[in-house]
Amino acid sequence: MSKINYLDYSAANQNLNLRIEEFLLEDVKLNPDNVWLRFWKGDDSVILGKSQKIEEVCNIENCIKDNVGVYRRFSGGGAVFHDRGNLNIAIALDRKRWKLPLDPKKSFEWLSLIIQNFLNQNGLNSSTGRISDILAAKSNDFKKVSGTAQARRGNALLWHGTLLIDTPIEKIKRYLPIPPDRPGIPHEDYVSNLKMLDICLDAKSIKKQILQIAKDFFQIPCLEFDFDNQIKERLPETKYVNILKKGKLD
């Protein structure tokens, strides 16, 4: 029987956070009836897409100066900045079980509806941009509030992304240059956060709303999981190191 496996857990370091993300994907590969929904936050860090060149998508000198770690995840997509003002959301499911086509754009659009429904529910207009970005506006001035990426192994699909609650845009500018696929458009003209859009909700309230939206979206039962007792010993052996510290995990 299909169910949503719900995990609200933030690890102490990004190595562990990314291993948990990989676990979600591997579990669905073995158990295609499962759907995972996870919320988490990470300390200040830059997370690169699996194929990106660090010198093109990261302000390396500022990261070194401020002791901001840089990690490479196993999914595609672009570089993102993490801090405690950003809520990370992950959904893992079986593509065939949910009749999703091979075209990544279609699955991005379908899963992004969960975040868009949250934005609409709080009085914002929402849209998608550049395939994997989620945009929001009070009227028509749409700006990015969420960047998403996905990874696939067999029919298992992991979709995960950011949701900027109150991360300062100045911090994003400090650690991430303008992306190569968005030339000439500075961060402040393209990126916003919920607080700047007058959505003053804390992470607990946001998670509660999105969890309910996900339950309505998938129409299957939900079971909350405990990391220490049910997941910790099942994590993959992969190590996600801080690239700037020559192989150190933290």
Order of alpha helices (4+ residues) and beta strands (2+ residues): beta-alpha-beta-beta-alpha-alpha-beta-beta-beta-alpha-beta-beta-beta-beta-alpha-alpha-alpha-beta-alpha
